[in-house]
Amino acid sequence: MIHEADEALRGLLAESGLEASGVEIVFDAPTRDWAARRNAPTVCVFLYDIREDAARRGSGAGEVHDEDGHVVARRAPPRWFELTFLVTAWASRPQDEHRLLSQVLATLVAVDALPQRLLTGSLAELGMTVDLDTGGAQLDAPAAADVWSALGGELKASLSVRVRAPLAGVSRAAAPPVTEGLVVRSAARQEGADPVPGRRLRYKEVDDPGPEGFAGPRERHPAPARRRRGGRQP
């Protein structure tokens, strides 16, 4: 799921014309050594915090159907995670970095969610909205100054971007659909006796239950006459 969120962010930034103008989009950690090796304009999208949104944790299980509409698996509800990125621009002059960062900001604040057309893998399969929050208050994430200190670099202008993405739940294969009727078998409680053949209840179909399935109307035979108490059967 994380790499799929990366690719969606890359696609969104690429559509703004960054790559067409020769700007690289990378997901590396912007350490001091990494910055010293930069020789081209670069936008760095660094993931530095991952935590679950426990308020959105669901329960129960959903059904997975095949092309014929049969249930083939049951899937646990997705778990939602908040991915926090530190977005920075790198160029030879501060003015160029600010121009790149302004272009990135304009692109990200224009949308509240990652476009469905850019989602791949499990994010596309789930079909859920992947929220995008740019420059908002990140109360639960480490401060930018602490991140730069941990990276061993100097404080730099940056954007804080949060993606809320679902992690697909575990799928378990379901038993095949019932195609036969209910069978009740009975046997005399005698040692060594042969088992009594099964008796099918209510319906006789096995392979083809009809267009309405086994719940459809069935032919009912008349009930046997009851013997009158104290008298003979008419």
Buried (B, 14 or more C-beta within 10 A) or exposed (E): BEEBBBBBBBBBBBBBEBBEEEBEBBBEBBBEEBBEEBEEBBBBBBBBBEEEBEEBEEEEBEEBEEEEEEBBBBBBBBBBBBBBBBBBBBBEEEEBBEBBBEBBBEBBBEEEBBEEEBBBBBBBEBEBBBBBBBEEEBEEBBEBEEBBEEBEBEEBEBBBBBBBBBBBBEBEEBEEEEEEBEEEEEEEEEEEEEEEEEEEEEBEBEEEBEEEEBEEEEEEEEEEEEEEEEEEEE
